[in-house]
Amino acid sequence: MSVYRIYSDESRQSKDRYMVLAGVIMHQSQIDEFNKTMQAYRDITNMNSELKWSKVSNNKLEHYKTFVDYFFALCDTDVLHLRSIIFDNHQMNHKKYNDGSKEVGFYKFYYQLYMLFAREYFKEKEDTTFVVHPDYRHSKYSLKEFLDILNSGFRKKIIPYGAPFSAIEPLHSHNSEVIQVLDIILGAIGYVKNGYTLLAKSSPCKIELCNYIAEKAGVRNLGHNTRWGQRRFTVWNFMLKN
């Protein structure tokens, strides 16, 4: 059995026009090494508090770049990959499509993200299994029901049998090194897509970090679709049906 873990988070889901969902996939065998190296970087930079996009500041900018460097070193060596999807909040019609429930709509968006990973990483010969770790959020939505929906969708869209999604285990971001680094990348994508880098009042250090992340990702603009077939780091602007 080959077990992959998918760590996911969201940004700008209500404040701005564009919401971003993103996930990082990593083989289970790599998790301990990732955490050990993160701790080593924390010791070097004396960054022991939770890493968050909202905390990026002038005096911590170079330290945040250090963690970005580590993230993309792992991308470049195929230890982990990132998938992100951008949704236009102005196009959403929860009343028409989601029984009036924002929560139903929200998990439909997560469904799209997780199906991206399933299509790309499921290998029948390896008996691939996915464990999903969304950032913890208060919700009455049944994760058991969502797990069933994921496996049903897998059978409908990918292979007509099996249930590769074995569990959904939310994590508090302060307990997950992967989600904390993801928050930095995700925050930058949302910052660019919502136009903050174009505003005079915006944080210069955050703009600099956005540009740094784009350079590391090999893209001109973090808010634009990446080219088809790219594997290490992708951005997809999802077009909702009218």
N, C-alpha and C positions, 0 to 999 in steps of 0.2 A: 504494500500500500504506500502511495506517495501522498503525503499530507501537505497542503498549502494553506497558509493563513492569510486572510485578506483583512487589512486594517483600513477603516474608512472614516471619513469625517465630512462635514459640510460647512459652508461659509456663505454669509450674505443671504440667508434664506428668507428674510423678511425686510431687512433694512434698505436694501438696494434693488435696482432693477434685475440684476443678474445674480442668480444663485449658482454656486459651484459645489458639486459633489466630487470627491476624489477618493481613490483607494490605492493602497500599496499591497502588492502580492509578494510573498516570500515563502520559500520552502521552510517547513518546520525545523529542519536541521540547521538552519542559519540563524535562528532567533537568538540563541545564547551568545553566539559570537558578536552579533549586532549589539546586544545589550552591554556586553563587556567592553566593547570599543567605545560605545557612547559614554560609559562611565569613565573611561580613560580620558576622553575629550573633556568631560565635565571637570575632571580633576585638574587638567592642564589650564582650562579657561576659568576655573572657579565659578562655573555656571551650574549651581546645584538646584535652582528653583525650576519650575515648569517652563519649558520653552513654548512661547506663543507668539504668533504674528503681532498681536496687540502690544507685546512687550518690546518690540524692536525699537531701539533708541540709538542715539549717536555713540554713547559710551559702550554699547554692547554690539555694535554693528559688525566689527571684525570677528567677534566670537560667533555670531550667528552665521557668518560666512564660513567659518570652520565646519559647522554642522552641515551646511549646504554642500560643502566640498565632499564631506564623507558620504552624504546621500548620493551624489552623482557618481562618486567612485564606485559605489555598489551598483548603480544603474549601468554604468559602463562595463562592469564585469558580470552583468546578468545575475547578480545576487537578488536584486529586487527590481520591480518595474512599477511605474505609476500610470494610472488611468484617471482622467478627469472628464467630467461632463458639465457643460454650462447650460443652464435653463433660464429662459426669459420669464421673469415673474409677471410681466405684463400680458403674456400669452396664456396664462393659466386660467382655467375655468373649472374650479373644483365643484361648483354646483352642477355643471353639465356632465362631467366625466367621473367625478369621485364621490358621488352621493353627498355633495356639499361638505366633504371632510378634507381638510388640509392634511391630516395625518395619512389618510388613504393615498392622497396624491404624493405625499412625501415618500412613502415606501414604494410607490410605483417608480419613482425616480431612482431609488436605490436598487430596485429590481433591474433597471437598465444597466446600471454600473456593474452589478454582480454577474449579469449575463455576459458582459464583455469578457470578464475573466474566465468564465466557464467555457466560452467558445474557444478561447485561445490556449488555455492551459490544461483542459481535460485530456488525458491520455488513457484510452480504454485498457491498453496493455499494462499500464502502471497502476490501475485501480485508483485513480486520482480521487482524493477527498478534499473538500474545502471547508474550513472553519472560518466563519465570518466574525470579525470584531469591530462593530460600529462604535463610535464614541458614544458614551452613555448619554441618554436624554430621557426626560420624563415623558412618558407616552402610555396611553391605554391600549394602543394597538398590540394585538397578540403576535409575539415573535414566533410562537409555535405555528400559527396560521401562515405567517410570512415564510417560514422555512418550508412548509408544504407547497406554497405558491412557487418558490424558487425551484424546487425539485420538479414540480409539475411543468413549469416553464422550460426547464432543461429537457424533459422528455418530449415536449412539444416542438421545441426549436432546434435541438441539437442531436440527441440520440433517444429513440423511443422507449428507453428503459433505464433503470437505475435511479439513484438518489445521491448524487455526489456531495450535496450540501449536507453536512452531518450535524452542524450546530451553529447557532447564532449566540455569541457570548459578548455582550456589550462590555466595554472597558471604560473606566474613568481615565481621561487623558493624562492625569498626573501619575497614573500607574503604568503608562505605556510609552516607552521611548519612541516607538515607531509612529504612533499617533501624534506625538509632539513635533517630530520632524515634519510629518505630513502637514501639520497645521501651518508651518512656515511656508511651505510650497503652495499650499491651498490658499493661504491668505494673500500671497503675491498674485496668484492667478485672478482672484476676485478683485484685488486692488486695481489691477490693470484693466480688466474687463469693464469695470464700472467707471472708468475714466479718472480715477484719482491721480494717476501720474501726470495728468494734463492740467491739474489745478494748482494755482500758485500757493494756496494755503496748505497743500499736502506736505507730508513729512519728507524732507530731502533724503533722510537715511533709508526710509522705506522705498522711495523711488530708486535709490542706488541698489538696494537689495533686489528689487524686481528686475533691474537690468542685469544684475549679477546672475540671478537664477536663469533668466532667459539665455544668457551667454552659455551657461553650463548645460542648459537643455538643448542648445543648438537651434534656437528659434528666434525670429525677429520680434515677435509679439506674443506674450503668454496668453492673450485672449483670442488668438486666431487658431483655427483648426491646424493640427499638425498633419503632415503628409500621410497618405494612406499606406499602411504596411509598417509604419514605424512601431517599434516594439518597446523600447526602454522608457519612453515618456510621451504620453499622448494627451491632446486636448481635443474635445469634440463639442461643438456648439449644436445642441440637440434642437431640432425643429419640431415644435408641438403642432399637432393637427388643429386646424381651425374648427 
